[in-house]
Every structure is written in structure tokens, then in C-alpha cells.
Amino acid sequence: MLPLPNDPPVRPVRFELLADAEPGLIPRALAPFARRSLIPDVVRAQRRGAAMLVEIRVDAMPSEVLHLIEGNLRQIVGVQRLVVVLCAELRQAG
């Protein structure tokens, strides 16, 4: 996914990753963010039998690295599905 000319410089993004449940999955999923000095705003992981669902949300993702992180997440061994949700805005419940 390449940024389009009208893309904002930063945007809220949520990555939903379904992968084989393995002890090293979460650190491998967070590594692409750490390499780019990005700290996710939300990280959730839930085991579902032999699989694990991991949600990583960044409220201000730089558009120029979005496709790089997406590619890195897709290359993780055991990934069954990756969904990238580009949010118009994120609202806090309260």
C-alpha cells in the first residue's frame, strides 16, 4: 500500500493480526514499530486455540512508513491474516 498524494502525514491505524500462537509472536509483531521508533498506543493479544489475535493501534502513524510496517507484519512466520484499518479518527470512550 503506497501513500497517495492526498494522504495526511499521520493518521490513526489499527493492525489486526491472526497468527499461529507461538511464544515469540508478540515481540516479532512489535519489532517493526520499534525499528522506526514508534510506540503503539494500544496492544492487545488474545489466544484463540492454536491461533492468536493481536491488535496493534497507532493513533498517529506516519503515512510514509505504513506500507513498510504492513509488509514486515505480513512476513512474520505463521501469520494467517493481516487486516489494516485506516481510521478517519479515533474517539476515546468515556
Residue pairs with C-beta under 8 A, 6 or more apart in sequence:
1 66
1 67
1 70
1 84
2 67
3 63
3 64
3 66
3 67
7 63
8 63
9 62
9 63
10 60
10 61
10 62
10 63
11 60
11 61
11 63
11 66
11 86
11 87
12 57
12 58
12 59
12 60
12 61
12 86
12 87
12 88
12 89
12 90
13 57
13 58
13 61
13 66
13 84
13 85
13 86
13 87
14 55
14 56
14 57
14 84
14 85
14 87
15 54
15 55
15 56
15 57
15 69
15 70
15 73
15 82
15 83
15 84
15 85
16 53
16 54
16 55
16 81
16 82
16 83
16 84
16 85
17 29
17 53
17 54
17 55
17 56
17 73
17 76
17 79
17 81
17 82
18 51
18 52
18 53
18 54
18 79
18 80
18 81
18 82
19 25
19 29
19 51
19 52
19 54
19 76
19 78
19 79
19 80
20 50
20 51
20 52
20 78
20 80
21 47
21 48
21 49
21 50
21 51
21 52
22 52
22 78
25 45
25 52
25 54
25 76
25 78
26 43
26 45
26 54
28 76
29 54
29 56
29 73
29 76
30 40
30 43
30 56
31 72
32 68
32 69
32 72
32 73
33 39
33 40
33 56
33 58
33 69
36 65
36 68
36 69
38 58
38 61
38 62
38 65
38 69
40 56
40 57
40 58
41 57
41 58
41 59
42 55
42 56
42 57
43 54
43 55
43 56
43 57
44 54
44 55
45 52
45 53
45 54
45 55
46 52
46 53
51 80
57 90
59 90
61 69
66 84
70 82
70 84
73 79
73 82
74 82
